[in-house]
């Protein structure tokens, strides 16, 4: 989250649109240290 707000938003020309944020963990049951583990962060955005 910190990198999204401090690095990605300033570098892309987008900003948060004010909607809800979602964290998705599609590989339920895997450990975060597993090589094929992944999660997704969905943030509603708008162009500045």
C-alpha positions in Angstrom: 0.0 0.0 0.0 2.8 2.4 0.9 4.5 1.9 -2.5 1.2 2.3 -4.4 0.6 5.7 -2.8 4.1 6.9 -2.6 5.5 5.6 -6.0 2.8 4.3 -8.4 0.3 7.2 -8.1 2.9 10.0 -8.5 4.5 8.2 -11.4 1.4 7.4 -13.5 -0.8 10.5 -13.6 -3.7 8.7 -11.9 -5.3 9.3 -8.5 -7.7 7.4 -6.3 -11.3 7.9 -7.3 -12.7 7.5 -3.8 -14.3 4.1 -4.2 -13.6 1.0 -2.2 -10.2 -0.8 -2.4 -10.1 -4.6 -2.7 -7.4 -7.2 -1.8 -7.8 -10.5 -3.6 -6.1 -13.7 -2.6 -6.8 -16.1 -5.5 -4.4 -18.8 -4.3 -6.1 -19.6 -1.0 -4.2 -22.1 1.0 -0.8 -21.2 -0.2 1.8 -19.6 2.0 3.0 -16.1 1.1 6.5 -17.5 0.9 5.5 -20.0 -1.8 7.0 -19.2 -5.3 3.6 -19.3 -7.0 1.8 -17.2 -4.3 0.1 -14.0 -5.5 -2.3 -11.4 -4.4 -4.0 -8.6 -6.2 -4.8 -5.1 -5.1 -7.6 -3.4 -6.9 -7.9 0.4 -6.5 -10.4 2.5 -8.3 -8.6 5.2 -10.2 -9.2 8.3 -12.4 -6.9 10.2 -14.7 -5.7 13.5 -13.1 
